[in-house]
Amino acid sequence: MAHNNLKVAMAKYMAATGKDTLPYADAKKHAIDAVQMAGAIQCDRKCLEAQFDAHYKCTGKELKANAGVGGGTKKNPPPVNDQDNG
């Protein structure tokens, strides 16, 4: 669910800006919004931000505007569960 929410947010971002990259801070905001919309509204935003920062370590970088879904290789295909895969 969260990946799907982020996928929608990234599509809107790209349509509005014409860019396919965004600053890490903006990506983090969109990602946390997506997680909370998917049902984690009870989670403290600062806690989610700390987890995001600890995992991604991208502060100050420009990131591709994508939701991190899909991909995979022939050896390691992506999951097929739409709930988990967005």
Kinemage of the C-alpha trace (Angstrom):
@kinemage 1
@onewidth
@group {chain A} dominant
@subgroup {mainchain}
@vectorlist {calphas} color= white
{ca met a 1} P 0.000 0.000 0.000
{ca ala a 2} L 2.710 2.513 0.957
{ca his a 3} L 4.664 1.852 -2.244
{ca asn a 4} L 1.517 2.403 -4.289
{ca asn a 5} L 0.818 5.681 -2.471
{ca leu a 6} L 4.395 6.784 -3.139
{ca lys a 7} L 4.123 5.738 -6.783
{ca val a 8} L 1.100 8.049 -7.163
{ca ala a 9} L 2.903 10.888 -5.345
{ca met a 10} L 5.971 10.554 -7.566
{ca ala a 11} L 3.830 10.591 -10.717
{ca lys a 12} L 2.141 13.792 -9.503
{ca tyr a 13} L 5.528 15.308 -8.626
{ca met a 14} L 6.960 14.568 -12.066
{ca ala a 15} L 3.843 15.906 -13.811
{ca ala a 16} L 3.905 19.104 -11.742
{ca thr a 17} L 7.647 19.782 -11.985
{ca gly a 18} L 8.723 18.112 -15.220
{ca lys a 19} L 11.649 16.621 -13.270
{ca asp a 20} L 12.534 12.984 -12.702
{ca thr a 21} L 14.694 13.718 -9.649
{ca leu a 22} L 13.997 15.379 -6.331
{ca pro a 23} L 15.945 16.380 -3.234
{ca tyr a 24} L 16.244 13.734 -0.522
{ca ala a 25} L 14.245 15.894 1.914
{ca asp a 26} L 11.294 15.993 -0.497
{ca ala a 27} L 11.534 12.273 -1.219
{ca lys a 28} L 11.533 11.559 2.516
{ca lys a 29} L 8.472 13.746 3.059
{ca his a 30} L 6.549 11.990 0.270
{ca ala a 31} L 7.623 8.549 1.497
{ca ile a 32} L 6.564 9.202 5.079
{ca asp a 33} L 3.255 10.659 3.913
{ca ala a 34} L 2.733 7.468 1.880
{ca val a 35} L 3.517 5.230 4.866
{ca gln a 36} L 1.126 7.151 7.105
{ca met a 37} L -1.632 7.090 4.450
{ca ala a 38} L -1.156 3.313 4.232
{ca gly a 39} L -2.163 2.953 7.873
{ca ala a 40} L 0.808 3.945 10.018
{ca ile a 41} L -0.817 7.220 11.064
{ca gln a 42} L -0.198 6.343 14.727
{ca cys a 43} L 3.577 6.327 14.137
{ca asp a 44} L 5.432 9.441 15.235
{ca arg a 45} L 6.666 11.350 12.180
{ca lys a 46} L 10.052 12.124 13.763
{ca cys a 47} L 10.534 8.418 14.497
{ca leu a 48} L 9.707 7.524 10.884
{ca glu a 49} L 12.107 10.222 9.671
{ca ala a 50} L 14.895 8.818 11.859
{ca gln a 51} L 14.265 5.297 10.522
{ca phe a 52} L 14.231 6.573 6.945
{ca asp a 53} L 17.491 8.507 7.442
{ca ala a 54} L 19.191 5.550 9.113
{ca his a 55} L 18.193 3.179 6.316
{ca tyr a 56} L 18.777 5.324 3.231
{ca lys a 57} L 21.672 7.611 4.267
{ca cys a 58} L 20.954 10.018 1.379
{ca thr a 59} L 20.758 13.386 3.140
{ca gly a 60} L 21.599 16.183 0.717
{ca lys a 61} L 21.410 14.013 -2.402
{ca glu a 62} L 19.147 14.174 -5.451
{ca leu a 63} L 17.141 10.982 -5.923
{ca lys a 64} L 15.225 9.497 -8.832
{ca ala a 65} L 11.507 10.163 -8.453
{ca asn a 66} L 10.333 6.575 -8.175
{ca ala a 67} L 8.584 4.498 -5.557
{ca gly a 68} L 11.071 1.646 -5.439
{ca val a 69} L 8.651 -0.905 -6.875
{ca gly a 70} L 9.160 -3.313 -9.709
{ca gly a 71} L 12.662 -4.044 -10.828
{ca gly a 72} L 14.227 -7.339 -10.010
{ca thr a 73} L 16.139 -9.561 -12.383
{ca lys a 74} L 15.465 -12.897 -14.012
{ca lys a 75} L 17.314 -14.525 -11.105
{ca asn a 76} L 15.539 -12.420 -8.470
{ca pro a 77} L 12.121 -11.322 -9.755
{ca pro a 78} L 10.142 -8.746 -7.801
{ca pro a 79} L 7.388 -9.960 -5.458
{ca val a 80} L 4.026 -10.676 -7.056
{ca asn a 81} L 1.872 -9.719 -4.078
{ca asp a 82} L 0.282 -6.386 -5.039
{ca gln a 83} L -0.226 -5.479 -1.370
{ca asp a 84} L 3.548 -5.562 -0.819
{ca asn a 85} L 4.631 -4.481 -4.274
{ca gly a 86} L 2.411 -1.440 -4.845
